[in-house]
């Protein structure tokens, strides 16, 4: 496999391989000298057509710690803002000698088009496309769960994960469902009916509109809150739920719901958060929250992905 475009690209062995290598990468980051020579002489381009802080800087740190040269390309202030097409941008990057392109695009399928149209010869990594997928976020989430819930075995089979919120606009939700199912976890999606995508009943997970019932059933190991993506909604979010207060009452994780969770349950969020809407400060800042840790884990996971794709070894472990 030359690219990582979807969580579905990874079978169980390949996903576990990425997570295992991420553990090795994380160990190197605890040393005094964090850089590895693995990708010296290679060039990684971060091609971002949407704003990002965590994902872009995480990929940049990952590539630099593997000794790759990094070019950060933002659509704002570039020729894209003057109307340049994805194809012409890709051909420009190819001419610059890009060995890998990490792409975030506002259109679902943008990275797939880049990978399969023949415009670039290097590896393509999907860093989030529209409302479609975000595979490396799912990998770092699984890595975080594994460290907290299955530290002794590294096996997520049987883990119970509840994913709550704006599933309709969430690329994180889709990738997590696919990857966690592959790893043997049981996932329940919770959202208002208006924030569930068409065809969600075909996803390999349970679906409900009742958060309290989902939390009470089966003692979840992890609760992942999704950001309400107002920027992807029509002018006012009121078209999707009556009010912010009503959304928080029915689907927010606050002090009361937090207190009812089993002692071992971790609280997750892909960020950025709408504090006071989908998650309260009590939950976000609680000792069981892994939200800040997820950001740090993202560097190790993305180091693993870049290494496995670019150093001549596929994520499945084959040369």
N, C-alpha and C positions, 0 to 999 in steps of 0.2 A: 504493500500500500504506500503510495507516494504522498497522499494528502490526508488531512484529518478535517472532514467537512461536516460530519454528523456523528453523534454518539452511536448510531446504528452501524458505523464503520467498524466498531470494535466488538469482537466476540468476547466471551468471558476470559479466555486465556490472554488475549491482547490487552483487555482492560486491566486485568490483574498485573500484567507485565508493566504497564505504564505506572500503576500505583506503586509497584515494588521499586522501580527505578526512581520514582519520586522520593521514596524513603532514602535511597542512596544519595540522591542529590541534596536532600535536606540535611543529611549528615555532613556533607562537605561544607554547608553553609554555617556550620557551627565552628569551623576552623578559623584560625587567625587570617589566613589567606583563602578567600572564598572562590577565587577564579580557577577555572579548569581550562586546559588548552584544547579541549575537544573540537571546537568549531573555529579555531584560529584560521584566518584567511577566508572565511565564509562571510557572506553579507545577508543579513535579515532585514527586510523592509516591513515596517509597521504601516499598513495602508488603511487609514481610518476615515471613513466617510461620515461617521457619526462621532459626537463627542464621547470621550471616555477618559477616566482618570485611572481607575484600578486596573482595568484590563491592559491598556496600552503601556502603562509604566511597569506592570508585572511582566509583560512580554519583553519589554526593553531590558529590564533587570536580568531576566532569565537568559536572554541572548548574550548580554555583556559578560555575565558570569561564566558563560561557556566560551568566552573570548571571541565571539563573532563581532563583526562590524555591524552597526545598527543605523539604519536611515529611518527617521520618523517622518511620515508623510500625512499631512492633515488636509482634508478637502477644503477647509476654510483657508482662504489666502493663497490657494493654489490655482492651477489652470482649470481644475474641476469647477470652481466657482465661476469660471468664464465659459462653461459649457462643454469642457472636454469630456469625452466618453470614457467609460470604464476600459474599453479596448485600447484607446490611445494612451491612457494612463499606464495600463499594463505593459504595453510595448515600450514605453519610455523606461519603465523600471527594468524590463528585460535588457534593454540596451545598456543600462547601468550595471548589469551583472548581478542581479538579485538571485541569490541561491534559494531563498525562501521568502514567501510573502504571507504575512499575517494580516488578514483583511477583516475589517468590520464594515458592513454595508447596510444601508437603510432598506434595501430590497431583499426580501426572502429569496434565496437562491443566488445571490450575487457571488459569493465565494465559489459555488459550484460552476457557475459560468466561467469564472476566471480560471478554474482548474482544468476544465474540460474543453475550452475553446482553442487551446494551443497558443495562447498569447504569452504565457510564461513557461519556462522549462523547469523551474524549480518547484519546491514543495509549497503547497498552499494550506494554510491553517485557518479555519473559520473562527474568528473572534467575535461572532455574533452577527446574524443576518436577519434583519427585519424582526418579525415575530416568529421566526422559524426555529433556529437552534443556536446553542452556545456550548459546544462540546467540552471545551477545557474548563468551563465553569462547573459542569457536571462532574468532571474528573476531580477537581479540587474539592468539591463538596463530598464526593465519595471518599476521597483521601482523608478529609477531616472526620467524617463519620467513622471510618475504619480506625483511626487513631484513638478516638474516644470510646467507641462502642465495642470494638473487636481488636484491641491492642495486642492481645496474646496470640490470636489466630490470623488476623488480617482478613477474615471471611465475613462478608456482609449478608450471607444467606440467612433468611429468616428475620432480618432487621425490619422494623416497622417504621415507616417514614410518612409523616403527614405534611403535605405541601398546600399552603393556604394563600388565597388571594386572587390577583389579577392573572388568571391562567390564560385568558384570551390573548393578551398582549405579551406573554412571557415566553421568550426563547429558552430561558433557564428551566422552566417547568417541563417542556417537552424533552429536552436533553436529559434532565434528571430522571424522568420516568423511564426513558429508553435504557439509560445506563444502569440505573438501580435494578430494573427488571433483569437485565443481562447478568448482574452480579447476584441475583437471587433474593433481593429485598422485596418487601411488600409496600407498595406506595398507594396512598389515598390522596386524591386531589379534592380540595374543598374550595368552593367559590360560589358567589351568587350566580343564578342561572344566566344572567346577562354577561357574565365574565367567564363563561365556559365556551371554548371554541366548538365550532361545528365538527362533528365526527369524533369528539372526545371519548365517546363510548367504545371506540375501537382501539383506544390506547391500552397498553398492558398494565392497567391499574384500576383501583376502585374510584368511584366519583360520587360525591355527595354535596349537598348545599347546607348541611348542618354541622358546623364546626364543633359544637359541644359534644354531639354524638360521636364524631370522629375521634375526639380526644379521649372520650370515656371508653372507647372500644379498643381493647387489646393493648393498652399501655404503650403509647408510641415511644420509640427510642430517640427519634429526632422530629422536631417541628420546624419546618422551613417556611418563613413568612416571605411572600413576594411583594415587591413594590407595586403600589397602584400607579400605573403609568399614565398620568394625566396628559402627557404630551402626545400620546398615541390615541387619545380619545377626542371626540368632537368637542368643540369649544368648551362645554361644561361637562364635568363628570356626572352630572345629574342624570344624563341619559342612561347611565349604567347602574346607578344606585341612588336612592332618594336624597341622601345627604352624607357628608363626611361623618357626622355623629352616628348616623344609623349604620354606616359601614363598620365603624370602629366597634359599635355595640355587638354586631353580629359576627364580624370576621376579624376583629383585632385581637392581638395577644397583649393583654394587660396584666395588672397585678393579680386579679382574681383568677383568671385562667392559668397564669403561671404557677400559682400556689397549688393548683389541683394536679399538675403534672407529676408523674413519678420522679423520684429523686435522681434517677440516672438520665432522664431525658435532656438532650441538648437543644438549644434554640439557635436557629440559623437564619441568615438573610444574605442574599447575594449582593446587596447594596446597589446604589445608595438607598438609604432608608428615608421614609416619610415618618419621622418620629411623631407619635400622637395620632397617626392614622392607622396603618396596619400593625404597628408595634409601639409599645409604650417605652419610656425611658427605663422603667423598672425591668422590663424584659430584655431590652437591648443591652443594658449595662449589668445584668445579673451575672453571678459567677458561672451559671450554666450556659451563658452566651458564648458562641464560638465565632462571632461575626468578625472581630478584628483578626483572629487567628486564621480565618478563611483567606484573608488577603495575603498574609504571609505564606500560607500553604500554596497559594496560586503560583508563586515564583518557582518553588520546587517542582510542582506539577508541570509547569510550562517549560522548565529546563528539561524535564524528562521527555516531553513531547518533541521538542526541537532536537534533542539528542537522538532519539529513536528514529525520527524521520530523516535527519540530515547526516548522521554519522554512518550511514550504510546499513542500518538495522531497522527493520519495520517494527511498529508497536507490537506485533505478534511475536517478535523475537527472531525472525528469519533474516538471513543475510540477503 
